[in-house]
Amino acid sequence: MLKFNDLRLKPQILTNLEKVGYTTPTPIQGESIPSLLEGKDLLGIAQTGTGKTAAFTLPMLERLSPRDFSLTPGQPRALILAPTRELASQIKESLDKYGEGLKLKYAVIFGGVGQASQVSALRNGLDILVATPGRLLDLMNQGHCKLSSVEIFVLDEADRMLDMGFIHDIKKVIAVLPEKKQTLLFSATMPKEVVSIANRILKNPIRVEVTPPSTTVERINQKIIFCQKAHKYQLLRKLLQEENVELTLVFTRTKHGANKIVDYLNAHQIKCAAIHGNKSQNAREAALENFKSGTIKVLVATDIAARGIDVQGVSHVMNFDLPVDAESYVHRIGRTARAGKDGDAISFCDETERDALARIQKLIGLKLPTDTFVGVAEKSVKDTRPARPYRDPRAKPKAPQAPQKEEKNKVGFKFRNKR
Ligand code: AMP
């Protein structure tokens, strides 16, 4: 089996990897690093969790060190573009760990915080700049950053960048990069806009495709619970109180929905916080830190904010609503069962979400086990929808109804129509 020692990396980098406990390269690392060390371009079809960050940062650190000249202020030698502040920060943390002692300079810049310290980091000179597109362009327009010295360019999570509306920003960045450089593009999926950008910026790239380790998904115990929309709050509370939860990540489609859940759970003495795009950077970092340290056991997140979040020990993912886009389901549940552990993914599905469920099952090629929850709309939730008794929309209206036996499931509250 390939070991890091077999790759041509500096002793200092190998020592750093030993310190963080990596011995064996992940498949994407094993396949990419040798070609990247030779300076080749790369198209990486991979998502978070595959080890892609080390796949691109390790050869970058190797190629940029040692540096025997002084840096030009405001002109980084390598640029890594990432879609979210969280992902950008995590990449910078990885550089700090993998590149410790190399005497290279790294910094991260993103919006939502003051720019003074970012400007001063640029002015002092940088080997590697990690950036989100908006703030990078902003600082470029103000004359604080020039990309004419970039030798290595990484576009990370290209599909998410496009989902988040960064296409024009990316094009503007690409337009000012020097012609001669090494370029790497990573994307979990390859919609046609990503293919078109890849064709434009990559020259004879090697292509490395790693599906998220299927063993991860296999280790996730997935379940769907049918319920009425207005009953989801009660269902969530009961699961959080009665399931054997350690750390739970709750997903919602909207920022507003995330805030409502936090208000509701806090009102029921379940300490939690939300992480989404309307929160300040400080609030997002504090929420993530409290979650990582276990001070709060529940973090409520929107899909975009949760991208790149890598927290060990997430025992449960709960989908308060189902994502419209089936691939997001796979991203969401992949936040649990990390680092060889098992995990539970419980998804709530109301009458309006049957199509989304069908798309998810088609994508993952599995029919998921289901339960039905009959609850009440809780008063403290300002939901304008009147509470109606649950009616399975698939039931034929006039079909004679067999008496329904109620049974208790393992979470200790009442489900009906167990299928
Ligand atoms: P990434 O896909 O880059 O977000 O990495 C996912 C997780 O895998 C992170 O927690 C990394 O610290 C971890 N990781 C990356 N490479 C290795 C490796 N070769 N051995 C063990 N863990 C790794």
Boltz pocket constraint, residues with backbone or C-beta under 6 A from the ligand:
constraints:
  - pocket:
      binder: B
      contacts: [[A, 21], [A, 22], [A, 23], [A, 24], [A, 25], [A, 26], [A, 29], [A, 47], [A, 48], [A, 49], [A, 50], [A, 51], [A, 52], [A, 53], [A, 54], [A, 308], [A, 310]]
      max_distance: 6.0
